[in-house]
Protein backbone atom coordinates (compact mmCIF):
# COMPACT_ATOMS: atom_id res chain seq x y z
CA UNK A 1 0.00 0.00 0.00
CA UNK A 2 1.17 3.55 -0.62
CA UNK A 3 1.79 6.19 2.03
CA UNK A 4 -1.56 7.96 1.58
CA UNK A 5 -3.47 4.74 2.20
CA UNK A 6 -1.36 3.91 5.24
CA UNK A 7 -1.90 7.37 6.72
CA UNK A 8 -5.66 7.41 6.16
CA UNK A 9 -6.10 3.94 7.67
CA UNK A 10 -3.71 4.54 10.56
CA UNK A 11 -1.28 1.86 9.38
CA UNK A 12 1.96 3.89 9.37
CA UNK A 13 4.78 3.39 11.93
CA UNK A 14 3.95 4.71 15.41
CA UNK A 15 0.45 5.56 14.22
CA UNK A 16 -1.14 4.87 17.60
CA UNK A 17 1.26 7.20 19.39
CA UNK A 18 0.96 9.95 16.75
CA UNK A 19 -2.84 10.06 16.62
CA UNK A 20 -3.16 9.82 20.41
CA UNK A 21 -0.80 12.76 20.92
CA UNK A 22 -2.65 14.73 18.23
CA UNK A 23 -5.99 14.18 19.97
CA UNK A 24 -4.48 15.22 23.30
CA UNK A 25 -2.91 18.32 21.72
CA UNK A 26 -6.28 19.25 20.24
CA UNK A 27 -7.83 19.04 23.71
CA UNK A 28 -5.05 21.04 25.35
CA UNK A 29 -5.19 23.78 22.71
CA UNK A 30 -8.99 23.98 22.99
CA UNK A 31 -8.72 24.55 26.76
CA UNK A 32 -5.86 27.04 26.38
CA UNK A 33 -7.81 28.99 23.75
CA UNK A 34 -11.09 28.76 25.65
CA UNK A 35 -11.70 28.27 29.38
CA UNK A 36 -8.05 28.95 30.27
CA UNK A 37 -7.38 31.79 27.84
CA UNK A 38 -6.43 34.08 30.73
CA UNK A 39 -4.15 31.48 32.31
CA UNK A 40 -6.06 31.64 35.58
CA UNK A 41 -6.75 27.90 35.91
CA UNK A 42 -4.68 25.84 38.31
CA UNK A 43 -2.41 23.56 36.28
CA UNK A 44 -4.12 20.40 37.57
CA UNK A 45 -7.56 21.76 36.68
CA UNK A 46 -6.35 22.71 33.20
CA UNK A 47 -4.63 19.36 32.71
CA UNK A 48 -7.67 17.25 33.60
CA UNK A 49 -9.94 19.49 31.55
CA UNK A 50 -7.60 19.09 28.58
CA UNK A 51 -7.57 15.33 29.10
CA UNK A 52 -11.35 14.98 29.18
CA UNK A 53 -11.82 17.44 26.32
CA UNK A 54 -9.73 15.11 24.18
CA UNK A 55 -10.67 11.75 25.66
CA UNK A 56 -14.10 11.88 27.28
CA UNK A 57 -15.26 9.23 24.80
CA UNK A 58 -12.27 6.98 25.40
CA UNK A 59 -12.74 7.43 29.16
CA UNK A 60 -16.44 6.63 29.51
CA UNK A 61 -18.00 5.04 26.39
CA UNK A 62 -16.68 1.49 26.82
CA UNK A 63 -18.33 1.34 30.23
CA UNK A 64 -21.74 1.14 28.51
CA UNK A 65 -20.66 -2.19 27.02
CA UNK A 66 -18.99 -3.49 30.17
CA UNK A 67 -15.56 -3.20 28.58
CA UNK A 68 -12.38 -1.73 30.12
CA UNK A 69 -11.73 1.87 29.14
CA UNK A 70 -8.62 2.53 27.06
CA UNK A 71 -7.62 5.36 29.38
CA UNK A 72 -6.94 2.75 32.04
CA UNK A 73 -5.91 -0.22 29.91
CA UNK A 74 -3.57 1.49 27.42
CA UNK A 75 -0.72 3.63 28.77
CA UNK A 76 -0.35 5.41 25.43
CA UNK A 77 -3.63 7.25 25.95
CA UNK A 78 -2.95 8.89 29.32
CA UNK A 79 0.75 9.24 28.53
CA UNK A 80 -0.21 11.20 25.41
CA UNK A 81 -2.20 13.60 27.57
CA UNK A 82 0.86 14.31 29.74
CA UNK A 83 3.10 14.85 26.70
CA UNK A 84 0.55 17.02 24.88
CA UNK A 85 -0.14 19.21 27.90
CA UNK A 86 3.57 19.86 28.29
CA UNK A 87 3.98 20.64 24.57
CA UNK A 88 1.14 23.16 24.59
CA UNK A 89 1.84 24.84 27.92
CA UNK A 90 5.48 24.47 29.00
CA UNK A 91 7.83 24.81 26.03
CA UNK A 92 10.13 27.88 26.06
CA UNK A 93 8.55 31.06 24.66
CA UNK A 94 5.27 29.14 24.25
CA UNK A 95 6.60 27.78 20.96
CA UNK A 96 4.38 24.70 21.11
CA UNK A 97 1.19 26.63 21.75
CA UNK A 98 1.97 29.12 18.96
CA UNK A 99 2.92 26.38 16.48
CA UNK A 100 -0.30 24.43 17.04
CA UNK A 101 -2.26 27.61 16.38
CA UNK A 102 -0.63 28.14 12.98
CA UNK A 103 -2.31 26.82 9.85
CA UNK A 104 0.29 24.10 9.30
CA UNK A 105 0.46 22.94 12.91
CA UNK A 106 -3.30 23.06 13.38
CA UNK A 107 -3.95 21.21 10.13
CA UNK A 108 -1.52 18.39 10.99
CA UNK A 109 -3.19 18.01 14.40
CA UNK A 110 -6.67 18.13 12.85
CA UNK A 111 -5.89 15.45 10.25
CA UNK A 112 -4.23 13.10 12.75
CA UNK A 113 -7.11 13.62 15.17
CA UNK A 114 -9.54 12.66 12.44
CA UNK A 115 -7.52 9.50 11.76
CA UNK A 116 -7.90 8.73 15.47
CA UNK A 117 -11.68 9.17 15.12
CA UNK A 118 -11.67 6.90 12.07
CA UNK A 119 -10.13 4.21 14.25
CA UNK A 120 -12.84 4.85 16.81
CA UNK A 121 -15.58 4.42 14.21
CA UNK A 122 -14.17 1.15 12.86
CA UNK A 123 -13.08 -0.28 16.20
CA UNK A 124 -16.26 0.50 18.14
CA UNK A 125 -18.49 -0.54 15.26
CA UNK A 126 -16.60 -3.85 15.02
CA UNK A 127 -16.90 -4.35 18.78
CA UNK A 128 -20.65 -3.77 18.82
CA UNK A 129 -21.21 -5.93 15.75
CA UNK A 130 -19.22 -8.84 17.21
CA UNK A 131 -21.15 -8.51 20.48
CA UNK A 132 -24.59 -8.56 18.84
CA UNK A 133 -24.18 -10.45 15.55
CA UNK A 134 -25.46 -13.76 16.93
CA UNK A 135 -28.73 -12.21 18.11
CA UNK A 136 -30.07 -9.79 15.47
CA UNK A 137 -33.69 -8.71 15.52
CA UNK A 138 -36.32 -10.72 13.66
CA UNK A 139 -36.71 -7.86 11.18
CA UNK A 140 -33.18 -7.74 9.74
CA UNK A 141 -30.39 -10.36 9.54
CA UNK A 142 -27.72 -7.97 10.85
CA UNK A 143 -27.77 -5.86 14.03
CA UNK A 144 -28.57 -2.35 12.83
CA UNK A 145 -28.39 0.30 15.52
CA UNK A 146 -25.81 -0.90 18.03
CA UNK A 147 -22.80 -0.89 15.65
CA UNK A 148 -23.79 2.63 14.56
CA UNK A 149 -24.74 4.23 17.87
CA UNK A 150 -21.78 2.89 19.86
CA UNK A 151 -19.14 4.79 17.81
CA UNK A 152 -21.46 7.83 17.64
CA UNK A 153 -21.59 7.88 21.46
CA UNK A 154 -17.79 7.67 21.52
CA UNK A 155 -17.39 10.79 19.39
CA UNK A 156 -19.94 12.90 21.26
CA UNK A 157 -19.24 12.06 24.88
CA UNK A 158 -17.15 15.20 25.35
CA UNK A 159 -19.96 17.47 24.21
CA UNK A 160 -22.34 15.95 26.74
CA UNK A 161 -19.75 16.09 29.53
CA UNK A 162 -18.94 19.78 29.09
CA UNK A 163 -22.19 21.25 27.78
CA UNK A 164 -24.83 18.96 29.24
CA UNK A 165 -27.63 17.33 27.29
CA UNK A 166 -29.63 20.46 26.43
CA UNK A 167 -26.62 22.71 26.04
CA UNK A 168 -24.99 20.38 23.54
CA UNK A 169 -28.09 19.80 21.42
CA UNK A 170 -30.07 23.05 21.69
CA UNK A 171 -28.70 24.50 18.42
CA UNK A 172 -29.39 21.40 16.34
CA UNK A 173 -27.33 18.35 15.45
CA UNK A 174 -23.64 18.98 16.29
CA UNK A 175 -21.05 18.26 13.62
CA UNK A 176 -19.60 15.29 15.52
CA UNK A 177 -23.07 13.70 15.50
CA UNK A 178 -23.41 14.28 11.76
CA UNK A 179 -19.96 12.90 11.05
CA UNK A 180 -20.39 9.96 13.42
CA UNK A 181 -23.77 8.87 12.07
CA UNK A 182 -22.71 9.15 8.41
CA UNK A 183 -19.36 7.38 8.81
CA UNK A 184 -20.57 4.70 11.22
CA UNK A 185 -23.57 3.88 9.02
CA UNK A 186 -21.45 3.54 5.90
CA UNK A 187 -18.75 1.53 7.65
CA UNK A 188 -21.19 -0.81 9.38
CA UNK A 189 -23.32 -1.68 6.37
CA UNK A 190 -20.39 -1.91 3.96
CA UNK A 191 -18.13 -3.99 6.23
CA UNK A 192 -20.60 -6.08 8.25
CA UNK A 193 -23.93 -6.43 6.47
CA UNK A 194 -23.29 -9.57 4.42
CA UNK A 195 -26.92 -10.70 4.05
CA UNK A 196 -29.17 -7.65 4.43
CA UNK A 197 -30.42 -5.74 1.42
CA UNK A 198 -28.76 -2.48 2.53
CA UNK A 199 -25.25 -3.91 2.63
CA UNK A 200 -25.72 -6.01 -0.51
CA UNK A 201 -27.05 -3.02 -2.46
CA UNK A 202 -24.37 -0.67 -1.13
CA UNK A 203 -21.55 -3.00 -2.14
CA UNK A 204 -23.08 -3.71 -5.53
CA UNK A 205 -22.94 0.02 -6.26
CA UNK A 206 -19.66 0.96 -4.59
CA UNK A 207 -17.45 -2.13 -4.83
CA UNK A 208 -16.59 -1.96 -8.57
CA UNK A 209 -15.16 1.51 -7.94
CA UNK A 210 -13.71 0.48 -4.58
CA UNK A 211 -11.65 -2.32 -6.13
CA UNK A 212 -10.17 0.08 -8.68
CA UNK A 213 -9.29 2.56 -5.95
CA UNK A 214 -7.69 -0.14 -3.83
CA UNK A 215 -5.57 -1.33 -6.79
CA UNK A 216 -4.56 2.29 -7.42
CA UNK A 217 -3.49 2.51 -3.76
CA UNK A 218 -1.20 -0.48 -4.28
CA UNK A 219 -3.40 -3.25 -2.86
CA UNK A 220 -2.87 -6.86 -3.83
CA UNK A 221 -5.74 -9.10 -4.94
CA UNK A 222 -6.74 -10.08 -1.40
CA UNK A 223 -6.59 -6.53 -0.03
CA UNK A 224 -8.58 -5.12 -2.94
CA UNK A 225 -11.47 -7.45 -2.05
CA UNK A 226 -11.37 -6.61 1.68
CA UNK A 227 -14.61 -4.71 2.38
CA UNK A 228 -13.64 -3.63 5.92
CA UNK A 229 -10.28 -2.30 4.72
CA UNK A 230 -11.88 -0.19 1.98
CA UNK A 231 -14.53 1.08 4.42
CA UNK A 232 -11.74 2.22 6.77
CA UNK A 233 -10.00 3.99 3.90
CA UNK A 234 -13.21 5.71 2.76
CA UNK A 235 -14.06 6.87 6.28
CA UNK A 236 -10.48 8.00 6.89
CA UNK A 237 -10.42 9.94 3.61
CA UNK A 238 -13.70 11.71 4.37
CA UNK A 239 -12.73 12.54 7.95
CA UNK A 240 -9.26 13.81 7.01
CA UNK A 241 -10.75 15.94 4.23
CA UNK A 242 -13.25 17.46 6.63
CA UNK A 243 -10.47 18.12 9.12
CA UNK A 244 -8.78 20.28 6.47
CA UNK A 245 -11.92 21.97 5.13
CA UNK A 246 -13.08 22.96 8.61
CA UNK A 247 -9.91 24.87 9.38
CA UNK A 248 -10.71 28.53 10.21
CA UNK A 249 -8.61 29.66 7.22
CA UNK A 250 -10.68 27.60 4.75
CA UNK A 251 -14.42 26.96 5.31
CA UNK A 252 -14.47 27.20 9.09
CA UNK A 253 -15.51 24.81 11.87
CA UNK A 254 -19.22 25.33 11.22
CA UNK A 255 -19.06 23.99 7.67
CA UNK A 256 -21.01 20.79 7.12
CA UNK A 257 -21.57 19.19 3.70
CA UNK A 258 -24.74 17.57 5.05
CA UNK A 259 -26.19 20.91 6.15
CA UNK A 260 -25.18 22.49 2.84
CA UNK A 261 -26.89 19.75 0.81
CA UNK A 262 -29.94 19.89 3.08
CA UNK A 263 -30.27 23.64 2.58
CA UNK A 264 -29.97 23.22 -1.20
CA UNK A 265 -32.71 20.57 -1.22
CA UNK A 266 -34.95 22.76 0.93
CA UNK A 267 -34.40 25.65 -1.47
CA UNK A 268 -35.27 23.53 -4.50
CA UNK A 269 -38.33 21.91 -2.96
CA UNK A 270 -39.58 25.01 -1.19
CA UNK A 271 -39.08 27.45 -4.04
CA UNK A 272 -39.36 31.19 -3.56
CA UNK A 273 -42.02 32.30 -1.13
CA UNK A 274 -44.34 34.99 -2.36
CA UNK A 275 -44.34 38.13 -0.29
CA UNK A 276 -47.67 38.86 1.32
CA UNK A 277 -48.56 42.55 1.26
CA UNK A 278 -50.31 43.37 4.50
CA UNK A 279 -51.32 46.87 3.33
CA UNK A 280 -54.86 47.25 1.94
CA UNK A 281 -55.14 48.22 -1.74
CA UNK A 282 -55.46 51.91 -2.66
CA UNK A 283 -59.07 51.43 -3.87
CA UNK A 284 -60.09 50.14 -0.47
CA UNK A 285 -58.65 53.27 1.17
CA UNK A 286 -60.61 55.57 -1.18
CA UNK A 287 -63.92 53.78 -0.59
CA UNK A 288 -63.32 53.97 3.14
CA UNK A 289 -62.91 57.77 2.94
CA UNK A 290 -66.11 58.12 0.90
CA UNK A 291 -68.12 56.18 3.44
CA UNK A 292 -66.90 58.51 6.17
C-alpha positions in Angstrom: 0.0 0.0 0.0 1.2 3.6 -0.6 1.8 6.2 2.0 -1.6 8.0 1.6 -3.5 4.7 2.2 -1.4 3.9 5.2 -1.9 7.4 6.7 -5.7 7.4 6.2 -6.1 3.9 7.7 -3.7 4.5 10.6 -1.3 1.9 9.4 2.0 3.9 9.4 4.8 3.4 11.9 3.9 4.7 15.4 0.5 5.6 14.2 -1.1 4.9 17.6 1.3 7.2 19.4 1.0 9.9 16.7 -2.8 10.1 16.6 -3.2 9.8 20.4 -0.8 12.8 20.9 -2.6 14.7 18.2 -6.0 14.2 20.0 -4.5 15.2 23.3 -2.9 18.3 21.7 -6.3 19.3 20.2 -7.8 19.0 23.7 -5.0 21.0 25.3 -5.2 23.8 22.7 -9.0 24.0 23.0 -8.7 24.5 26.8 -5.9 27.0 26.4 -7.8 29.0 23.7 -11.1 28.8 25.6 -11.7 28.3 29.4 -8.0 28.9 30.3 -7.4 31.8 27.8 -6.4 34.1 30.7 -4.2 31.5 32.3 -6.1 31.6 35.6 -6.7 27.9 35.9 -4.7 25.8 38.3 -2.4 23.6 36.3 -4.1 20.4 37.6 -7.6 21.8 36.7 -6.4 22.7 33.2 -4.6 19.4 32.7 -7.7 17.3 33.6 -9.9 19.5 31.5 -7.6 19.1 28.6 -7.6 15.3 29.1 -11.3 15.0 29.2 -11.8 17.4 26.3 -9.7 15.1 24.2 -10.7 11.8 25.7 -14.1 11.9 27.3 -15.3 9.2 24.8 -12.3 7.0 25.4 -12.7 7.4 29.2 -16.4 6.6 29.5 -18.0 5.0 26.4 -16.7 1.5 26.8 -18.3 1.3 30.2 -21.7 1.1 28.5 -20.7 -2.2 27.0 -19.0 -3.5 30.2 -15.6 -3.2 28.6 -12.4 -1.7 30.1 -11.7 1.9 29.1 -8.6 2.5 27.1 -7.6 5.4 29.4 -6.9 2.7 32.0 -5.9 -0.2 29.9 -3.6 1.5 27.4 -0.7 3.6 28.8 -0.3 5.4 25.4 -3.6 7.3 26.0 -2.9 8.9 29.3 0.7 9.2 28.5 -0.2 11.2 25.4 -2.2 13.6 27.6 0.9 14.3 29.7 3.1 14.8 26.7 0.6 17.0 24.9 -0.1 19.2 27.9 3.6 19.9 28.3 4.0 20.6 24.6 1.1 23.2 24.6 1.8 24.8 27.9 5.5 24.5 29.0 7.8 24.8 26.0 10.1 27.9 26.1 8.5 31.1 24.7 5.3 29.1 24.2 6.6 27.8 21.0 4.4 24.7 21.1 1.2 26.6 21.8 2.0 29.1 19.0 2.9 26.4 16.5 -0.3 24.4 17.0 -2.3 27.6 16.4 -0.6 28.1 13.0 -2.3 26.8 9.8 0.3 24.1 9.3 0.5 22.9 12.9 -3.3 23.1 13.4 -3.9 21.2 10.1 -1.5 18.4 11.0 -3.2 18.0 14.4 -6.7 18.1 12.8 -5.9 15.4 10.2 -4.2 13.1 12.7 -7.1 13.6 15.2 -9.5 12.7 12.4 -7.5 9.5 11.8 -7.9 8.7 15.5 -11.7 9.2 15.1 -11.7 6.9 12.1 -10.1 4.2 14.2 -12.8 4.8 16.8 -15.6 4.4 14.2 -14.2 1.1 12.9 -13.1 -0.3 16.2 -16.3 0.5 18.1 -18.5 -0.5 15.3 -16.6 -3.8 15.0 -16.9 -4.4 18.8 -20.6 -3.8 18.8 -21.2 -5.9 15.7 -19.2 -8.8 17.2 -21.1 -8.5 20.5 -24.6 -8.6 18.8 -24.2 -10.4 15.6 -25.5 -13.8 16.9 -28.7 -12.2 18.1 -30.1 -9.8 15.5 -33.7 -8.7 15.5 -36.3 -10.7 13.7 -36.7 -7.9 11.2 -33.2 -7.7 9.7 -30.4 -10.4 9.5 -27.7 -8.0 10.8 -27.8 -5.9 14.0 -28.6 -2.4 12.8 -28.4 0.3 15.5 -25.8 -0.9 18.0 -22.8 -0.9 15.6 -23.8 2.6 14.6 -24.7 4.2 17.9 -21.8 2.9 19.9 -19.1 4.8 17.8 -21.5 7.8 17.6 -21.6 7.9 21.5 -17.8 7.7 21.5 -17.4 10.8 19.4 -19.9 12.9 21.3 -19.2 12.1 24.9 -17.1 15.2 25.3 -20.0 17.5 24.2 -22.3 16.0 26.7 -19.7 16.1 29.5 -18.9 19.8 29.1 -22.2 21.3 27.8 -24.8 19.0 29.2 -27.6 17.3 27.3 -29.6 20.5 26.4 -26.6 22.7 26.0 -25.0 20.4 23.5 -28.1 19.8 21.4 -30.1 23.0 21.7 -28.7 24.5 18.4 -29.4 21.4 16.3 -27.3 18.3 15.5 -23.6 19.0 16.3 -21.1 18.3 13.6 -19.6 15.3 15.5 -23.1 13.7 15.5 -23.4 14.3 11.8 -20.0 12.9 11.0 -20.4 10.0 13.4 -23.8 8.9 12.1 -22.7 9.2 8.4 -19.4 7.4 8.8 -20.6 4.7 11.2 -23.6 3.9 9.0 -21.4 3.5 5.9 -18.8 1.5 7.6 -21.2 -0.8 9.4 -23.3 -1.7 6.4 -20.4 -1.9 4.0 -18.1 -4.0 6.2 -20.6 -6.1 8.2 -23.9 -6.4 6.5 -23.3 -9.6 4.4 -26.9 -10.7 4.0 -29.2 -7.7 4.4 -30.4 -5.7 1.4 -28.8 -2.5 2.5 -25.3 -3.9 2.6 -25.7 -6.0 -0.5 -27.1 -3.0 -2.5 -24.4 -0.7 -1.1 -21.5 -3.0 -2.1 -23.1 -3.7 -5.5 -22.9 0.0 -6.3 -19.7 1.0 -4.6 -17.4 -2.1 -4.8 -16.6 -2.0 -8.6 -15.2 1.5 -7.9 -13.7 0.5 -4.6 -11.6 -2.3 -6.1 -10.2 0.1 -8.7 -9.3 2.6 -5.9 -7.7 -0.1 -3.8 -5.6 -1.3 -6.8 -4.6 2.3 -7.4 -3.5 2.5 -3.8 -1.2 -0.5 -4.3 -3.4 -3.2 -2.9 -2.9 -6.9 -3.8 -5.7 -9.1 -4.9 -6.7 -10.1 -1.4 -6.6 -6.5 0.0 -8.6 -5.1 -2.9 -11.5 -7.5 -2.0 -11.4 -6.6 1.7 -14.6 -4.7 2.4 -13.6 -3.6 5.9 -10.3 -2.3 4.7 -11.9 -0.2 2.0 -14.5 1.1 4.4 -11.7 2.2 6.8 -10.0 4.0 3.9 -13.2 5.7 2.8 -14.1 6.9 6.3 -10.5 8.0 6.9 -10.4 9.9 3.6 -13.7 11.7 4.4 -12.7 12.5 7.9 -9.3 13.8 7.0 -10.7 15.9 4.2 -13.3 17.5 6.6 -10.5 18.1 9.1 -8.8 20.3 6.5 -11.9 22.0 5.1 -13.1 23.0 8.6 -9.9 24.9 9.4 -10.7 28.5 10.2 -8.6 29.7 7.2 -10.7 27.6 4.7 -14.4 27.0 5.3 -14.5 27.2 9.1 -15.5 24.8 11.9 -19.2 25.3 11.2 -19.1 24.0 7.7 -21.0 20.8 7.1 -21.6 19.2 3.7 -24.7 17.6 5.1 -26.2 20.9 6.1 -25.2 22.5 2.8 -26.9 19.8 0.8 -29.9 19.9 3.1 -30.3 23.6 2.6 -30.0 23.2 -1.2 -32.7 20.6 -1.2 -35.0 22.8 0.9 -34.4 25.6 -1.5 -35.3 23.5 -4.5 -38.3 21.9 -3.0 -39.6 25.0 -1.2 -39.1 27.4 -4.0 -39.4 31.2 -3.6 -42.0 32.3 -1.1 -44.3 35.0 -2.4 -44.3 38.1 -0.3 -47.7 38.9 1.3 -48.6 42.6 1.3 -50.3 43.4 4.5 -51.3 46.9 3.3 -54.9 47.2 1.9 -55.1 48.2 -1.7 -55.5 51.9 -2.7 -59.1 51.4 -3.9 -60.1 50.1 -0.5 -58.6 53.3 1.2 -60.6 55.6 -1.2 -63.9 53.8 -0.6 -63.3 54.0 3.1 -62.9 57.8 2.9 -66.1 58.1 0.9 -68.1 56.2 3.4 -66.9 58.5 6.2 
